[in-house]
Each structure stands twice: as C-alpha cells, then as structure tokens.
Amino acid sequence: MSQVSQQDAKAVLLADLKARIAKPSNGFDVAAGGGRVVPLGVDAIDAALPGRGLKAGALHEVTADDYRDMGAATGFLAALAVRLAEGGFSPVLWCGVAQPPFDIGALYGPGLASFGLDPARLVLVHPASATDCLWAMEETLRSGAFAVVVGEIDGRVSALDLTATRRLQLAAEEKGVPALLFTGHEGGAASAAATRWRVSALPSSLIPDTDKFGGLIEAPGWRMALTRSRGGVPGAWNVTWHARDRRFMLADNKMLSSAGEKPYIPAGKRAVPLRQSA
C-alpha cells in the first residue's frame, strides 16, 4: 500500500472516530450549531423544533393553561425531565418555593415513579424565596453535575425577569445541562427561554380490563402548545405520555373529541398523584 493511500485510510478512520465520539450513545442527535438535541419522539412536534428536538444546553419554560391545570403541567414537566435525563445516571435537581401558585402539595415519589422519574435520582431543594431558587438553579447548572435542573417559580414575581432567565440560559449553555422552568398558570412577561410551552389536561386513557378496580389510568394526556421557539415553529398538539417507553405519542381520536373542553379524570378512575398534601 502506498504512503498516500495509507494517509487517506488514516484520515477516513479519524473522521469516523470523531463522528462516533460526537454521536451520544443514547441515540440523541447533535444540532448543527453544536450541543445535544433530545427528540420528543413525535415527528410532528420534533419537526417544529430547531434540530428536531429540545436543545439540552438551554432553558425551557412551561406554563399551565389554568390553575386547575397545574397538576397536568407538573406531569408534563416530569415527562420532559425523563426524556432529557435518559441515557445517564446523574441526579435531577427539583427546586421549588412552597408559595402560591405552588401551594398544591409536595412532590410525591410514587407518582413521579409512575411517570418514569426515579425518586432516587431526585434532589429536592426548598428555598425561602424566588431569588434563592434562581441562585440554586444557576449554581447547579454551572456545576455540571446534574442531568436536568427543574425550577418552580411564580412567573409574576419581580425576581423572575429577563436578566434572570438570561443567566439561566447562559449557565445551561455553558455546561450543556437542560433547565426546565415552571412558572405556574400566569407565565412571565419576558424570558430568554429557548422554548415556551403552555399545557392543559386531556382525558387520560385507561388500562384495558381494569373496570373491576374502578378503571386505572394508563397514559396521561395533555394539550401542549409550543408558544415560542427560537429557530422553530409554534404549534399545538394533543399527546399522551407512555412512561414504560419513555416517549410521547399523539392522542387518539377518542381523546381529541374532548380537546375543546376543560377535561378531568372521571370519578372512580384512579391515578397515582404527582403531588400530595401533608
């Protein structure tokens, strides 16, 4: 073999190795501009996001459509955390201020586990104020030791301004760690978040042949609206979350029939709660 062909072969080998290193082992993609991108698993939704997924090194904001959708938004937040944390073993920080509108009970381990979020991976922080929560989120992001950082802060408080969200966005970019910010049912006026989502509840599908137990919930459903996406296209979709497969799916027609109303779980249908009062 000539020296030229050996050099060519070496160049091809090096290029292949670089490509393998750049490709995460969990199958998630790398955006053209750099950084890990996590697809949500629904083609229609992923196509609306830049890079066909949520950028891992970024801030993503979630708002409930109404106060009674706070529980549904908590579930959506947990599902996003599961998707973003998949493929690793680092802990997940969940920081929340026990003040309105988040005075709806503490996170409940069995409920989170039913969504696929292992309570053993959770580090719970309960600061005294929104300012302290923002500080804890930023410092945790900059540590690079966590898979996902989640914060619950009332979107109406003065501490949560454009400057504060820019700091979170920069910290997320610096270490490539995703940040999820839940702002209640009002949302913030100005935000540097890469995406903003508004979530409301949909009727949940039931596990077949569980009528004798009162009907057991199989897959929670949401109306999820992407209201802002840098480099993406806003849109709205009806989806269900399947914890066993750790993925979203488009809701079937039976669920879509109630999409125009504020749905609820019928009496007698049981689900493990995500939050529980003391």
Secondary structure in CASP SS format (residue, H / E / C, confidence):
PFRMAT SS
TARGET T0000
AUTHOR 0000-0000-0000
METHOD secondary structure of the structure
MODEL  1
M C 1.00
S C 1.00
Q H 1.00
V H 1.00
S H 1.00
Q H 1.00
Q H 1.00
D H 1.00
A H 1.00
K H 1.00
A H 1.00
V H 1.00
L H 1.00
L H 1.00
A H 1.00
D H 1.00
L H 1.00
K H 1.00
A H 1.00
R H 1.00
I H 1.00
A H 1.00
K C 1.00
P C 1.00
S C 1.00
N C 1.00
G C 1.00
F C 1.00
D E 1.00
V E 1.00
A C 1.00
A C 1.00
G C 1.00
G C 1.00
G C 1.00
R E 1.00
V E 1.00
V E 1.00
P C 1.00
L C 1.00
G C 1.00
V C 1.00
D H 1.00
A H 1.00
I H 1.00
D H 1.00
A H 1.00
A C 1.00
L C 1.00
P C 1.00
G C 1.00
R C 1.00
G C 1.00
L E 1.00
K E 1.00
A C 1.00
G C 1.00
A C 1.00
L E 1.00
H E 1.00
E E 1.00
V E 1.00
T E 1.00
A E 1.00
D C 1.00
D C 1.00
Y H 1.00
R H 1.00
D H 1.00
M H 1.00
G H 1.00
A H 1.00
A H 1.00
T H 1.00
G H 1.00
F H 1.00
L H 1.00
A H 1.00
A H 1.00
L H 1.00
A H 1.00
V H 1.00
R H 1.00
L H 1.00
A H 1.00
E C 1.00
G C 1.00
G C 1.00
F C 1.00
S C 1.00
P C 1.00
V E 1.00
L E 1.00
W E 1.00
C E 1.00
G E 1.00
V C 1.00
A C 1.00
Q C 1.00
P C 1.00
P C 1.00
F C 1.00
D C 1.00
I C 1.00
G C 1.00
A E 1.00
L E 1.00
Y C 1.00
G H 1.00
P H 1.00
G H 1.00
L H 1.00
A H 1.00
S H 1.00
F C 1.00
G C 1.00
L C 1.00
D C 1.00
P H 1.00
A H 1.00
R H 1.00
L E 1.00
V E 1.00
L E 1.00
V E 1.00
H C 1.00
P C 1.00
A C 1.00
S C 1.00
A H 1.00
T H 1.00
D H 1.00
C H 1.00
L H 1.00
W H 1.00
A H 1.00
M H 1.00
E H 1.00
E H 1.00
T H 1.00
L H 1.00
R H 1.00
S H 1.00
G C 1.00
A C 1.00
F C 1.00
A C 1.00
V E 1.00
V E 1.00
V E 1.00
G E 1.00
E E 1.00
I C 1.00
D C 1.00
G C 1.00
R C 1.00
V C 1.00
S C 1.00
A C 1.00
L C 1.00
D C 1.00
L H 1.00
T H 1.00
A H 1.00
T H 1.00
R H 1.00
R H 1.00
L H 1.00
Q H 1.00
L H 1.00
A H 1.00
A H 1.00
E H 1.00
E H 1.00
K H 1.00
G C 1.00
V C 1.00
P C 1.00
A E 1.00
L E 1.00
L E 1.00
F E 1.00
T C 1.00
G C 1.00
H C 1.00
E C 1.00
G C 1.00
G C 1.00
A C 1.00
A C 1.00
S C 1.00
A C 1.00
A C 1.00
A C 1.00
T E 1.00
R E 1.00
W E 1.00
R E 1.00
V E 1.00
S E 1.00
A E 1.00
L E 1.00
P E 1.00
S E 1.00
S E 1.00
L E 1.00
I C 1.00
P C 1.00
D C 1.00
T C 1.00
D H 1.00
K H 1.00
F H 1.00
G C 1.00
G C 1.00
L E 1.00
I E 1.00
E E 1.00
A E 1.00
P E 1.00
G E 1.00
W E 1.00
R E 1.00
M E 1.00
A E 1.00
L E 1.00
T E 1.00
R E 1.00
S E 1.00
R C 1.00
G C 1.00
G C 1.00
V C 1.00
P C 1.00
G E 1.00
A E 1.00
W E 1.00
N E 1.00
V E 1.00
T E 1.00
W E 1.00
H E 1.00
A C 1.00
R C 1.00
D C 1.00
R C 1.00
R E 1.00
F E 1.00
M E 1.00
L E 1.00
A C 1.00
D C 1.00
N H 1.00
K H 1.00
M H 1.00
L H 1.00
S C 1.00
S C 1.00
A C 1.00
G C 1.00
E C 1.00
K C 1.00
P C 1.00
Y C 1.00
I C 1.00
P C 1.00
A C 1.00
G C 1.00
K C 1.00
R E 1.00
A C 1.00
V C 1.00
P C 1.00
L C 1.00
R E 1.00
Q E 1.00
S C 1.00
A C 1.00
END
